[in-house]
Amino acid sequence: MASAHYRIESNRPLTSRLLPLSKLPDMFEDRALAVAIAAKSVARAAGQEVRVVHVPSGEIVFRTCSSDAPARYGFDDFDA
């Protein structure tokens, strides 16, 4: 694969615990880094979706949504 580029997208403003948002690059060369930052950038707002997109192909390589976390991982209730 030549120069692979990944972009983090969200339907709401992101908050990052890893880097100040002003320091986040628009594009990432490293897929693992893009996914790690995206995973740590999910706000607790219901319905927020964060995804990492491989720009050349348009493929979504990572997606998370705060409102569907229990169902997505097969848990009925996180407090159980």
N, CA, C and O atoms as CSV, one atom per row, in Angstrom:
chain,resi,resn,atom,element,x,y,z
A,1,MET,N,N,0.861,-1.172,0.000
A,1,MET,CA,C,0.000,0.000,0.000
A,1,MET,C,C,0.900,1.226,0.000
A,1,MET,O,O,1.793,1.350,0.838
A,2,ALA,N,N,0.670,2.097,-0.911
A,2,ALA,CA,C,1.491,3.299,-1.037
A,2,ALA,C,C,1.342,4.162,0.203
A,2,ALA,O,O,1.600,3.692,1.311
A,3,SER,N,N,0.942,5.379,0.049
A,3,SER,CA,C,0.806,6.299,1.174
A,3,SER,C,C,-0.621,6.232,1.710
A,3,SER,O,O,-1.512,6.900,1.187
A,4,ALA,N,N,-0.839,5.436,2.740
A,4,ALA,CA,C,-2.169,5.287,3.322
A,4,ALA,C,C,-2.445,6.435,4.278
A,4,ALA,O,O,-1.610,6.773,5.117
A,5,HIS,N,N,-3.593,7.017,4.149
A,5,HIS,CA,C,-3.979,8.121,5.019
A,5,HIS,C,C,-5.308,7.801,5.684
A,5,HIS,O,O,-6.218,7.265,5.052
A,6,TYR,N,N,-5.411,8.133,6.958
A,6,TYR,CA,C,-6.610,7.883,7.743
A,6,TYR,C,C,-7.076,9.188,8.352
A,6,TYR,O,O,-6.272,10.023,8.766
A,7,ARG,N,N,-8.396,9.350,8.401
A,7,ARG,CA,C,-8.987,10.567,8.952
A,7,ARG,C,C,-9.982,10.159,10.035
A,7,ARG,O,O,-10.713,9.180,9.880
A,8,ILE,N,N,-10.005,10.912,11.129
A,8,ILE,CA,C,-10.991,10.707,12.190
A,8,ILE,C,C,-12.166,11.630,11.917
A,8,ILE,O,O,-11.994,12.831,11.708
A,9,GLU,N,N,-13.369,11.052,11.922
A,9,GLU,CA,C,-14.587,11.824,11.703
A,9,GLU,C,C,-15.536,11.598,12.875
A,9,GLU,O,O,-15.476,10.570,13.550
A,10,SER,N,N,-16.406,12.567,13.103
A,10,SER,CA,C,-17.406,12.434,14.153
A,10,SER,C,C,-18.617,13.290,13.816
A,10,SER,O,O,-18.510,14.302,13.123
A,11,ASN,N,N,-19.775,12.863,14.320
A,11,ASN,CA,C,-20.983,13.649,14.119
A,11,ASN,C,C,-21.153,14.725,15.194
A,11,ASN,O,O,-22.098,15.512,15.137
A,12,ARG,N,N,-20.256,14.761,16.162
A,12,ARG,CA,C,-20.248,15.778,17.217
A,12,ARG,C,C,-18.808,16.216,17.453
A,12,ARG,O,O,-17.885,15.521,17.029
A,13,PRO,N,N,-18.591,17.337,18.112
A,13,PRO,CA,C,-17.212,17.760,18.402
A,13,PRO,C,C,-16.479,16.712,19.238
A,13,PRO,O,O,-17.045,16.131,20.164
A,14,LEU,N,N,-15.228,16.484,18.901
A,14,LEU,CA,C,-14.408,15.511,19.621
A,14,LEU,C,C,-13.755,16.148,20.827
A,14,LEU,O,O,-13.492,17.350,20.847
A,15,THR,N,N,-13.498,15.335,21.825
A,15,THR,CA,C,-12.663,15.729,22.952
A,15,THR,C,C,-11.588,14.677,23.068
A,15,THR,O,O,-11.886,13.483,23.032
A,16,SER,N,N,-10.367,15.087,23.205
A,16,SER,CA,C,-9.265,14.133,23.240
A,16,SER,C,C,-8.578,14.158,24.585
A,16,SER,O,O,-8.217,15.217,25.100
A,17,ARG,N,N,-8.401,12.970,25.147
A,17,ARG,CA,C,-7.648,12.844,26.396
A,17,ARG,C,C,-6.161,12.646,26.111
A,17,ARG,O,O,-5.341,12.703,27.027
A,18,LEU,N,N,-5.812,12.415,24.855
A,18,LEU,CA,C,-4.418,12.157,24.498
A,18,LEU,C,C,-3.672,13.409,24.072
A,18,LEU,O,O,-2.525,13.619,24.465
A,19,LEU,N,N,-4.321,14.235,23.272
A,19,LEU,CA,C,-3.685,15.429,22.726
A,19,LEU,C,C,-4.679,16.578,22.744
A,19,LEU,O,O,-5.886,16.354,22.648
A,20,PRO,N,N,-4.190,17.802,22.865
A,20,PRO,CA,C,-5.101,18.935,22.681
A,20,PRO,C,C,-5.654,18.909,21.248
A,20,PRO,O,O,-4.923,18.600,20.308
A,21,LEU,N,N,-6.904,19.222,21.088
A,21,LEU,CA,C,-7.512,19.164,19.755
A,21,LEU,C,C,-6.782,20.037,18.755
A,21,LEU,O,O,-6.750,19.722,17.565
A,22,SER,N,N,-6.196,21.129,19.219
A,22,SER,CA,C,-5.454,21.994,18.298
A,22,SER,C,C,-4.201,21.307,17.761
A,22,SER,O,O,-3.666,21.728,16.735
A,23,LYS,N,N,-3.726,20.265,18.428
A,23,LYS,CA,C,-2.513,19.553,18.016
A,23,LYS,C,C,-2.822,18.309,17.181
A,23,LYS,O,O,-1.909,17.710,16.613
A,24,LEU,N,N,-4.092,17.912,17.098
A,24,LEU,CA,C,-4.428,16.720,16.320
A,24,LEU,C,C,-4.242,16.993,14.832
A,24,LEU,O,O,-4.736,17.995,14.315
A,25,PRO,N,N,-3.531,16.106,14.144
A,25,PRO,CA,C,-3.391,16.299,12.696
A,25,PRO,C,C,-4.702,15.994,11.975
A,25,PRO,O,O,-5.554,15.276,12.497
A,26,ASP,N,N,-4.853,16.540,10.783
A,26,ASP,CA,C,-6.044,16.262,9.982
A,26,ASP,C,C,-6.027,14.838,9.444
A,26,ASP,O,O,-7.070,14.195,9.324
A,27,MET,N,N,-4.837,14.355,9.125
A,27,MET,CA,C,-4.674,13.026,8.551
A,27,MET,C,C,-3.603,12.266,9.328
A,27,MET,O,O,-2.656,12.855,9.851
A,28,PHE,N,N,-3.773,10.958,9.392
A,28,PHE,CA,C,-2.814,10.103,10.073
A,28,PHE,C,C,-2.241,9.112,9.072
A,28,PHE,O,O,-2.974,8.562,8.251
A,29,GLU,N,N,-0.945,8.884,9.137
A,29,GLU,CA,C,-0.304,7.869,8.296
A,29,GLU,C,C,-0.476,6.488,8.918
A,29,GLU,O,O,-0.537,5.488,8.202
A,30,ASP,N,N,-0.553,6.426,10.232
A,30,ASP,CA,C,-0.590,5.170,10.973
A,30,ASP,C,C,-2.031,4.837,11.383
A,30,ASP,O,O,-2.661,5.584,12.132
A,31,ARG,N,N,-2.539,3.716,10.887
A,31,ARG,CA,C,-3.915,3.299,11.188
A,31,ARG,C,C,-4.098,3.077,12.692
A,31,ARG,O,O,-5.095,3.520,13.261
A,32,ALA,N,N,-3.156,2.402,13.336
A,32,ALA,CA,C,-3.272,2.102,14.758
A,32,ALA,C,C,-3.336,3.382,15.594
A,32,ALA,O,O,-4.106,3.459,16.551
A,33,LEU,N,N,-2.543,4.369,15.242
A,33,LEU,CA,C,-2.570,5.635,15.963
A,33,LEU,C,C,-3.909,6.339,15.778
A,33,LEU,O,O,-4.468,6.874,16.736
A,34,ALA,N,N,-4.419,6.341,14.566
A,34,ALA,CA,C,-5.711,6.980,14.300
A,34,ALA,C,C,-6.827,6.302,15.093
A,34,ALA,O,O,-7.691,6.979,15.651
A,35,VAL,N,N,-6.812,4.974,15.143
A,35,VAL,CA,C,-7.843,4.238,15.881
A,35,VAL,C,C,-7.721,4.490,17.383
A,35,VAL,O,O,-8.729,4.676,18.065
A,36,ALA,N,N,-6.499,4.497,17.898
A,36,ALA,CA,C,-6.304,4.737,19.331
A,36,ALA,C,C,-6.804,6.118,19.740
A,36,ALA,O,O,-7.468,6.263,20.767
A,37,ILE,N,N,-6.489,7.117,18.948
A,37,ILE,CA,C,-6.945,8.473,19.263
A,37,ILE,C,C,-8.455,8.570,19.123
A,37,ILE,O,O,-9.110,9.209,19.946
A,38,ALA,N,N,-9.012,7.954,18.105
A,38,ALA,CA,C,-10.472,7.977,17.929
A,38,ALA,C,C,-11.170,7.299,19.097
A,38,ALA,O,O,-12.183,7.794,19.592
A,39,ALA,N,N,-10.637,6.176,19.536
A,39,ALA,CA,C,-11.250,5.450,20.652
A,39,ALA,C,C,-11.215,6.255,21.940
A,39,ALA,O,O,-12.122,6.146,22.765
A,40,LYS,N,N,-10.189,7.051,22.115
A,40,LYS,CA,C,-10.073,7.876,23.321
A,40,LYS,C,C,-10.758,9.230,23.176
A,40,LYS,O,O,-10.745,10.035,24.107
A,41,SER,N,N,-11.354,9.482,22.020
A,41,SER,CA,C,-11.960,10.788,21.757
A,41,SER,C,C,-13.480,10.765,21.805
A,41,SER,O,O,-14.125,11.713,21.357
A,42,VAL,N,N,-14.047,9.725,22.326
A,42,VAL,CA,C,-15.503,9.619,22.379
A,42,VAL,C,C,-16.015,10.344,23.613
A,42,VAL,O,O,-15.609,10.052,24.738
A,43,ALA,N,N,-16.905,11.286,23.385
A,43,ALA,CA,C,-17.561,11.968,24.501
A,43,ALA,C,C,-18.649,11.050,25.036
A,43,ALA,O,O,-18.998,10.060,24.393
A,44,ARG,N,N,-19.168,11.360,26.166
A,44,ARG,CA,C,-20.224,10.534,26.748
A,44,ARG,C,C,-21.611,10.927,26.270
A,44,ARG,O,O,-22.607,10.405,26.771
A,45,ALA,N,N,-21.691,11.825,25.324
A,45,ALA,CA,C,-22.983,12.237,24.795
A,45,ALA,C,C,-23.632,11.081,24.037
A,45,ALA,O,O,-22.993,10.434,23.207
A,46,ALA,N,N,-24.879,10.833,24.323
A,46,ALA,CA,C,-25.593,9.753,23.644
A,46,ALA,C,C,-25.661,10.034,22.151
A,46,ALA,O,O,-25.959,11.147,21.720
A,47,GLY,N,N,-25.380,9.008,21.385
A,47,GLY,CA,C,-25.494,9.125,19.947
A,47,GLY,C,C,-24.263,9.630,19.231
A,47,GLY,O,O,-24.291,9.778,18.009
A,48,GLN,N,N,-23.183,9.902,19.943
A,48,GLN,CA,C,-21.983,10.361,19.255
A,48,GLN,C,C,-21.324,9.179,18.563
A,48,GLN,O,O,-21.103,8.128,19.164
A,49,GLU,N,N,-21.021,9.369,17.311
A,49,GLU,CA,C,-20.309,8.354,16.553
A,49,GLU,C,C,-18.937,8.897,16.184
A,49,GLU,O,O,-18.812,10.039,15.741
A,50,VAL,N,N,-17.920,8.082,16.366
A,50,VAL,CA,C,-16.570,8.427,15.953
A,50,VAL,C,C,-16.109,7.307,15.043
A,50,VAL,O,O,-16.289,6.130,15.357
A,51,ARG,N,N,-15.518,7.668,13.924
A,51,ARG,CA,C,-15.047,6.654,12.984
A,51,ARG,C,C,-13.703,7.064,12.397
A,51,ARG,O,O,-13.366,8.246,12.332
A,52,VAL,N,N,-12.949,6.063,11.974
A,52,VAL,CA,C,-11.693,6.271,11.270
A,52,VAL,C,C,-11.905,5.782,9.847
A,52,VAL,O,O,-12.321,4.646,9.620
A,53,VAL,N,N,-11.612,6.656,8.895
A,53,VAL,CA,C,-11.840,6.367,7.488
A,53,VAL,C,C,-10.506,6.300,6.758
A,53,VAL,O,O,-9.656,7.179,6.901
A,54,HIS,N,N,-10.339,5.233,5.967
A,54,HIS,CA,C,-9.184,5.136,5.068
A,54,HIS,C,C,-9.546,5.991,3.868
A,54,HIS,O,O,-10.399,5.609,3.067
A,55,VAL,N,N,-8.910,7.137,3.739
A,55,VAL,CA,C,-9.313,8.150,2.763
A,55,VAL,C,C,-9.247,7.665,1.314
A,55,VAL,O,O,-10.206,7.891,0.575
A,56,PRO,N,N,-8.167,7.008,0.864
A,56,PRO,CA,C,-8.135,6.612,-0.543
A,56,PRO,C,C,-9.288,5.689,-0.953
A,56,PRO,O,O,-9.802,5.810,-2.065
A,57,SER,N,N,-9.697,4.776,-0.076
A,57,SER,CA,C,-10.748,3.826,-0.435
A,57,SER,C,C,-12.124,4.220,0.099
A,57,SER,O,O,-13.139,3.746,-0.412
A,58,GLY,N,N,-12.174,5.080,1.119
A,58,GLY,CA,C,-13.437,5.442,1.749
A,58,GLY,C,C,-13.928,4.408,2.745
A,58,GLY,O,O,-15.022,4.546,3.292
A,59,GLU,N,N,-13.132,3.370,2.988
A,59,GLU,CA,C,-13.513,2.303,3.909
A,59,GLU,C,C,-13.453,2.800,5.353
A,59,GLU,O,O,-12.488,3.449,5.757
A,60,ILE,N,N,-14.494,2.488,6.123
A,60,ILE,CA,C,-14.494,2.794,7.556
A,60,ILE,C,C,-13.782,1.642,8.245
A,60,ILE,O,O,-14.263,0.509,8.221
A,61,VAL,N,N,-12.640,1.926,8.860
A,61,VAL,CA,C,-11.836,0.879,9.485
A,61,VAL,C,C,-12.090,0.765,10.984
A,61,VAL,O,O,-11.681,-0.213,11.610
A,62,PHE,N,N,-12.758,1.753,11.560
A,62,PHE,CA,C,-13.114,1.730,12.979
A,62,PHE,C,C,-14.331,2.602,13.167
A,62,PHE,O,O,-14.418,3.687,12.591
A,63,ARG,N,N,-15.278,2.136,13.971
A,63,ARG,CA,C,-16.471,2.929,14.271
A,63,ARG,C,C,-16.928,2.599,15.677
A,63,ARG,O,O,-16.949,1.437,16.083
A,64,THR,N,N,-17.289,3.626,16.408
A,64,THR,CA,C,-17.876,3.428,17.721
A,64,THR,C,C,-18.982,4.446,17.915
A,64,THR,O,O,-18.936,5.547,17.366
A,65,CYS,N,N,-19.962,4.071,18.690
A,65,CYS,CA,C,-21.078,4.962,18.990
A,65,CYS,C,C,-21.391,4.800,20.458
A,65,CYS,O,O,-21.590,3.677,20.922
A,66,SER,N,N,-21.441,5.881,21.198
A,66,SER,CA,C,-21.623,5.802,22.646
A,66,SER,C,C,-22.974,5.230,23.042
A,66,SER,O,O,-23.088,4.635,24.114
A,67,SER,N,N,-23.990,5.387,22.225
A,67,SER,CA,C,-25.315,4.910,22.622
A,67,SER,C,C,-25.503,3.421,22.415
A,67,SER,O,O,-26.399,2.838,23.024
A,68,ASP,N,N,-24.683,2.768,21.567
A,68,ASP,CA,C,-24.905,1.354,21.329
A,68,ASP,C,C,-23.843,0.462,21.958
A,68,ASP,O,O,-23.763,-0.720,21.622
A,69,ALA,N,N,-23.036,0.989,22.851
A,69,ALA,CA,C,-21.948,0.206,23.425
A,69,ALA,C,C,-22.415,-1.084,24.102
A,69,ALA,O,O,-21.825,-2.130,23.831
A,70,PRO,N,N,-23.429,-1.079,24.959
A,70,PRO,CA,C,-23.822,-2.344,25.584
A,70,PRO,C,C,-24.271,-3.397,24.572
A,70,PRO,O,O,-23.854,-4.551,24.666
A,71,ALA,N,N,-25.102,-3.026,23.614
A,71,ALA,CA,C,-25.595,-3.988,22.635
A,71,ALA,C,C,-24.464,-4.461,21.732
A,71,ALA,O,O,-24.419,-5.634,21.362
A,72,ARG,N,N,-23.574,-3.586,21.382
A,72,ARG,CA,C,-22.493,-3.925,20.467
A,72,ARG,C,C,-21.584,-4.993,21.051
A,72,ARG,O,O,-21.097,-5.860,20.325
A,73,TYR,N,N,-21.354,-4.940,22.335
A,73,TYR,CA,C,-20.448,-5.891,22.959
A,73,TYR,C,C,-21.189,-7.045,23.631
A,73,TYR,O,O,-20.563,-7.873,24.292
A,74,GLY,N,N,-22.494,-7.112,23.475
A,74,GLY,CA,C,-23.246,-8.233,23.982
A,74,GLY,C,C,-23.590,-8.180,25.466
A,74,GLY,O,O,-23.950,-9.205,26.044
A,75,PHE,N,N,-23.491,-7.032,26.085
A,75,PHE,CA,C,-23.843,-6.898,27.488
A,75,PHE,C,C,-25.230,-6.257,27.594
A,75,PHE,O,O,-25.560,-5.331,26.854
A,76,ASP,N,N,-26.026,-6.768,28.525
A,76,ASP,CA,C,-27.336,-6.160,28.751
A,76,ASP,C,C,-27.222,-4.893,29.563
A,76,ASP,O,O,-27.985,-3.949,29.356
A,77,ASP,N,N,-26.269,-4.859,30.494
A,77,ASP,CA,C,-26.143,-3.728,31.394
A,77,ASP,C,C,-24.719,-3.670,31.915
A,77,ASP,O,O,-24.223,-4.670,32.434
A,78,PHE,N,N,-24.055,-2.550,31.795
A,78,PHE,CA,C,-22.688,-2.426,32.277
A,78,PHE,C,C,-22.629,-2.451,33.801
A,78,PHE,O,O,-21.584,-2.778,34.362
A,79,ASP,N,N,-23.722,-2.115,34.486
A,79,ASP,CA,C,-23.704,-2.072,35.958
A,79,ASP,C,C,-23.963,-3.424,36.590
A,79,ASP,O,O,-23.863,-3.555,37.810
A,80,ALA,N,N,-24.288,-4.425,35.806
A,80,ALA,CA,C,-24.629,-5.746,36.365
A,80,ALA,C,C,-23.418,-6.429,36.964
A,80,ALA,O,O,-23.527,-7.543,37.476
